[in-house]
């Protein structure tokens, strides 16, 4: 079940990513910083999925007594999960940076641009801090020593510090929630001002707001952290719920970063279902009485000036 969940979510994220890049190339547009960020996020996500699959291959997801291979398998699972976490947060942070970079390229309001730059800075700071903390903690612990491992609390190692893990998890979830909400609000205000059909604006808003689905994954993650038994001797089994919610969150935010570029495909599918083609709404004037008094006066003045200019030019040509 863990293997199917991980591979299926990664496959969907990869297909959406390919659709995004293909849409950009099909429209003959140059790749921007947002495209490069999402490409790096996709590479990190695939790496995280591979490491997770290796851990599952060594019986990650089973109770500790049921793991075949004993201590060596536990050490391999520990290293793979560490690598999966370090690459997974790359995918999550770079996806959010990609969304902020995309909005930054089209937003003109100064205050909103400052907010988007703050989001990029927060995500970068969170990413660097997490990677350094995980690397230092691993090198100073006994996780990589064959005679011990960090998944057994009887070994008295310092691989897992409950206080540090909880504090960092709460801070990271708060930063991700803040980023997703701000990006959704800014994109909604941008789309609302577009002179497009209501159905088209609603579709774009739904695609841009899809990042909130990843934000909602923070709720069960917080509960899993709160309910986790840090003194258990069956840590391999206890880790599964939180890790699975983390995998879901990482794939959903990556899909959300690519979702707005799926609009042409969605529009094509709706057109086949008989939905009117999207476009800029144009007001048709069938007769002069449909004009207001001011509009009618301006229209008559324009027609008179047009006739005068035409007759003058015709006389000069003759």
Residue pairs with C-beta under 8 A, 6 or more apart in sequence:
1 61
2 52
2 56
2 60
2 61
2 240
2 244
3 53
3 56
5 244
5 247
5 248
6 49
6 52
6 53
6 56
6 247
7 49
7 53
9 247
9 248
9 251
10 45
10 46
10 49
10 251
12 251
12 255
13 42
13 45
13 251
13 254
13 255
13 258
14 42
14 46
16 254
16 255
16 258
16 259
16 262
17 38
17 39
17 42
17 254
17 258
19 258
19 261
19 262
19 265
20 35
20 38
20 258
20 261
20 262
21 31
21 35
21 39
23 261
23 262
23 264
23 265
24 31
24 35
24 261
32 101
32 102
32 105
33 101
33 105
34 98
34 99
34 101
34 102
34 105
35 98
37 94
37 95
37 97
37 98
37 101
38 94
38 95
38 98
38 254
38 257
38 258
40 90
40 94
41 90
41 91
41 92
41 93
41 94
41 95
41 98
41 254
41 257
42 91
42 254
44 87
44 88
44 90
44 91
44 94
45 87
45 88
45 91
45 250
45 251
45 254
47 83
47 87
48 83
48 84
48 87
48 88
48 91
48 247
48 250
51 80
51 81
51 83
51 84
51 87
52 60
52 80
52 81
52 84
52 243
52 247
54 76
54 80
55 76
55 77
55 80
55 81
55 84
58 67
58 69
58 73
58 76
58 77
58 80
59 66
59 67
59 68
59 69
59 73
59 77
59 236
60 77
60 80
60 81
60 236
60 240
61 236
61 237
61 240
62 236
62 237
63 234
63 236
63 237
64 74
64 151
64 152
64 233
64 234
64 235
64 236
64 237
67 73
67 74
67 77
67 236
69 76
71 146
71 149
72 146
74 149
74 151
74 152
74 236
75 143
75 144
75 146
75 149
77 151
77 236
78 143
78 149
78 150
78 151
78 159
79 143
79 144
81 239
81 243
82 134
82 138
82 143
84 243
85 134
85 246
86 130
86 131
86 134
86 135
88 246
88 247
88 250
89 126
89 127
89 130
89 131
89 172
89 250
90 127
91 250
91 253
91 254
92 176
92 249
92 250
92 253
92 254
93 123
93 124
93 126
93 127
94 123
94 127
95 250
95 253
95 254
95 256
95 257
96 119
96 123
96 176
96 179
96 180
96 183
96 211
96 253
96 257
97 119
97 120
97 123
97 124
98 257
99 183
99 211
99 256
99 257
100 116
100 117
100 119
100 120
100 123
100 179
100 183
101 116
101 120
102 260
103 112
103 116
103 183
103 186
103 187
103 190
104 113
104 116
104 117
104 120
106 190
107 113
107 116
107 186
107 190
112 186
112 189
115 182
115 186
116 182
116 183
116 186
119 178
119 179
119 182
119 183
122 175
122 178
122 179
123 175
123 179
126 171
126 172
126 175
130 168
130 172
133 164
133 168
137 158
137 159
137 161
137 164
138 144
138 159
140 158
141 150
141 157
141 158
141 159
142 148
142 149
142 150
142 155
142 157
142 158
142 159
143 149
143 150
143 157
143 159
148 155
148 157
149 155
149 157
150 157
150 159
150 160
151 235
151 236
152 233
152 235
153 230
153 231
153 232
153 233
153 235
154 233
160 230
160 235
162 230
165 225
166 225
169 221
169 222
169 225
170 222
170 225
173 218
173 221
173 222
176 214
176 215
176 218
176 253
177 215
177 218
180 211
180 212
180 214
180 215
180 253
181 212
181 215
183 208
183 211
184 208
184 209
184 211
184 212
187 205
187 208
187 209
188 205
188 208
188 209
191 201
191 204
191 205
191 208
192 201
192 205
194 201
194 204
195 280
195 281
196 204
196 278
196 279
196 280
196 281
197 276
197 278
197 279
197 281
199 275
199 276
199 278
200 267
200 278
200 279
203 263
203 266
203 267
204 260
204 263
207 259
207 260
207 262
207 263
207 266
208 259
208 260
210 252
210 255
210 256
210 259
211 252
211 253
211 256
211 257
213 252
213 256
214 249
214 250
214 252
214 253
214 256
217 245
217 246
217 248
217 249
217 252
218 249
220 241
220 245
221 242
221 245
221 246
221 249
224 241
224 242
224 245
225 242
228 238
228 242
229 238
232 238
267 277
267 278
271 277
285 291
288 296
288 299
291 299
